[in-house]
Amino acid sequence: MTKPDAGSFEVKKGILLLRGIPIEHCDVIGEVGRGANGIVFETVNRLLDRREALKIWLRLRPRDTRNRIEQGMAEARQASTAAPAHAAVIYHASIIGGVFYATMEFVDGFTLKSALDVMSRDRDDEGRPRWDEGCSRLNYARAYIDALRATSTECLLHGDPHWSNVILVPGDNKSSAESYATAKLVDFGTSHFTVAGQFEARHWRVVDQTLDRILEYLPDYRTIKERLAYRMGPMHPRKPDYFSELMLYMADTLNKLE
């Protein structure tokens, strides 16, 4: 059994230490989140006076044998080649004390998961979505699809674009659902090391599941999806026209919510 790396870092007086070696120029504001692959901190780069996110790749589970340096490098390389409008920009990457870390753009927004969770608690008496929720869901779906299109090429796929890896960035009018016009993808490439040989299939399966989460409460979504799948064949999200036709059909459903 592999020993976890949890003891290989500490935050002391706002400074992150990796096996006792400090990252001097970054002041840690707090921990943003942690998962199977490591931990993300909100930081301020004192040299540039810039808010940044800093991720360290660690083994946090006893049975995890994956090489976190290799995995971190692969993820950072993928993210660094993605369209910056739809992915967190990588600023710097290095290895300190045998721990790989990267600093990147701090994406100030909300995860798609948190946005949809709030919606699910705000329904009419019969649990049906209102017209404004329908507008918001379509807006989120468009933002998600735009991000996928911008970051998916012959050489690049996200690999795990589920709803917690999608950050919705608010526009100028933060009180309006329509202001969430941009989605950014984070945590590139993690499934490549988990499911060998199934990276592409997993990517599109997750896309399909995430679109289900966004649109499943709208009228006729399942029927429309089945029709498109029947006409376009298996693994339909990979078809160039699938997203456009899906959104065209779904826009018509808003009339049924009025």
MOURVEN-V457609 format. One record per pair of residues at least 12 apart in sequence whose C-alpha atoms are under 7 Angstrom apart, sorted by sequence separation. I is the first residue (numbers start at 1). J is the second residue. If there is no record, write none. Layout:
# MOURVEN-V457609
[[I J] [I J]]
This chain:
# MOURVEN-V457609
[[15 27] [16 28] [30 42] [41 53] [42 54] [91 103] [92 104] [168 180] [14 27] [15 28] [28 41] [29 42] [40 53] [41 54] [90 103] [91 104] [169 182] [14 28] [28 42] [29 43] [40 54] [41 55] [76 90] [90 104] [119 133] [168 182] [169 183] [28 43] [40 55] [57 72] [89 104] [90 105] [168 183] [27 43] [28 44] [39 55] [40 56] [88 104] [89 105] [167 183] [168 184] [26 43] [27 44] [39 56] [88 105] [166 183] [167 184] [26 44] [27 45] [38 56] [39 57] [166 184] [167 185] [26 45] [38 57] [88 107] [166 185] [25 45] [26 46] [37 57] [38 58] [165 185] [166 186] [25 46] [37 58] [38 59] [165 186] [25 47] [37 59] [38 60] [165 187] [36 60] [161 185] [72 100] [160 188] [159 188] [160 189] [208 237] [69 99] [158 188] [159 189] [160 190] [69 100] [158 189] [159 190] [160 191] [159 191] [159 192] [204 237] [219 253] [218 253] [147 183] [147 184] [143 181] [139 178] [143 182] [144 183] [143 183] [159 199] [136 177] [159 200] [57 99] [136 178] [161 203] [57 100] [159 202] [160 203] [56 100] [57 101] [159 203] [162 206] [56 101] [158 203] [161 206] [162 207] [55 101] [56 102] [160 206] [161 207] [55 102] [163 210] [54 102] [55 103] [162 210] [54 103] [53 103] [54 104] [113 163] [52 103] [53 104] [112 163] [113 164] [52 104] [53 105] [111 163] [112 164] [5 58] [52 105] [53 106] [111 164] [5 59] [6 60] [52 106] [112 166] [4 59] [5 60] [51 106] [111 166] [112 167] [4 60] [111 167] [112 168] [4 61] [110 167] [111 168] [4 62] [109 167] [110 168] [3 62] [109 168] [110 169] [2 62] [109 169] [1 62] [2 63] [86 147] [108 169] [109 170] [1 63] [2 64] [2 65] [86 150] [83 150] [83 151] [82 151] [141 211] [141 214] [21 97] [137 214] [18 96] [19 97] [78 156] [137 215] [18 97] [18 99] [134 218] [129 217] [88 184] [86 183] [87 184] [88 185] [86 184] [87 185] [88 186] [86 185] [87 186] [79 188] [78 188] [75 187] [75 188] [75 189] [75 190] [134 254] [131 254] [131 257] [130 257] [131 258]]
